Amino acid sequence: MNDTTKQLLELVSNWDGGFEGAFNIREDGGCAARQSTKNIQITSKTDQPGLEIHVKPGTVGERVYIPACVTKGGIDDLVYNDFYIGEGADIVVVAGCGVHNAEDSEARHNGIHRFFVGKGAHVRYEEKHLGTGNGSGARVIDPVTDVHLEEDAVLEMDTTQLGGVDHTRRVTTGHLAARARLLIRERLMTDGEEVAQTDFEVDLDGEDSGVDLVSRSVAKGHSKQSYRSVIRGNARCTGHSECDAIIADQGVVSAAPELVANNGDAALIHEAAIGKIAGEQLLKLQTLGLTREEAEQKIISGFLK
Amino acid sequence: MLKLEHITWDLPDGEGILKGIDLTVPSGKLVVITGPNGGGKTTLAKIIAGLETPTEGRIFFEGEDITGLDITERARKGISYAFQQPVRFKGLTVRDLIGLAAKDALDEESLCAILSKVGLCAREYIDREVDGSLSGGEIKRIEIAMVLARQTALSIFDEPEAGIDLWSFSSLIDVFQEMRRELKGTLLIISHQERILEIADEIVVVAGGRIQAAGPREEVLPQLLGNHQVCPSCPAMGRKE
């Protein structure tokens, strides 16, 4: 592993010189380190680049780390990782991605993650994306997450991108069986000329399945963001989508939520709000002794916390 | 001591909202500003805290001319202001805001002590976001708690009773009296409530952009509750039944 990878790992996956549990560290398209455990087996795919991660049924309290780092320009990394989570398991998956580019050519990581979560299993999926380096070459991360939840399965997805990525298209799809729950929390900040596109598409196929999707974002500088969500209620189910965005400077945000009730007992809600930081919020924090700039910073950091 | 000299404030179209307010608020006193709606009370409070700039006039605080200071500078000089309509923040918690007010991260015990004073079951609230999930009454009490946490020389409360239930209101009266007794700071409270007027050291009646009456409670309150001579346009002041 090179030093840049180590620095990126600290930022995107809380690496402190090692990981406890199963892990696979991807560096510039290759495997830098891997470890399986008794309950979590990580193997290479034979037909395409990527991994198969098998979690035994009933595995509880274990973590698996699948970070990927691109450390230079001219890399176009594509990886397909499939997670098979056994029935009744309860685990955490950490899948951060860092792209460092100090050169003139583009550096890109495309991670396509598929989750097949067995009955009654629970997965917490943490995904942090970051770009670093001052090269003129673009830093691009295009993650795809495809979630299949069996009956009573739950997946909580916490996804964050807080800077340095010039272009991203974040696609998440979900297919939920009866009583399955999908909870997604997205936090996104863009600045300069960065562009971010978010697409969520969830099918609530099973009775009493539910999705709760909350996206908070800040667009600064001349950056552009677009948010699109589609929730299809194909059975008696509940769906909630919330998109809140703060725009600063010349930032631009568009939101296009879509709800489709294909069943009369589907209960679907969408909330969206886009605007500058409210003047009253700034005034309130100023009356506590903060400068206007400190107040803005505090409001944004709290909003994205 | 707070001293206002000929404070005037006009709307952009020239309509006068405050028309030459002269007022001296002694240190360590609890002063209630009262009067009819639209009379200029909130505008006056905002001018003192720096949220509005007077068209004319000067403001002195602890002997210093603070007319040119902005909100932040005045806050750092020791002026606190509890909004009449509190502000909501997505992502900031009660702990965050009270910590900012106290200029330090408070331990759980200190946070609970402050929140209990405003009638909130503290531990349930400290990690709640100050957003739409809180009721108007809850958020109002958190607004007041922020000013309590600051412990400044001058604390301004704009209609603190609004949205507060009766039990919490009684507790609030105790809090104001405790602040006067222990903090020895100056409290400037905008209110229509007789129970708040009854604990005032001094009462100032503002109507039509002017001070209609000012003086010790013993002198002004009977006139207010009696024949309205002091302020013909004033409604009955939250009078007890």
Interface residues (C-beta under 8 A of the other chain):
Chain A: R216 D244 A278 E280 Q281 L283 K284 L285 Q286 T287 L288 G289 L290 T291 R292 K298 I299 S301 G302 F303 L304 K305
Chain B: A49 L51 D70 I71 T72 A75 R76 S80 Y81 F83 P86 V87 F89 K90 G91 L92 T93 D96 L97 L100 A101 K103 M146 R150
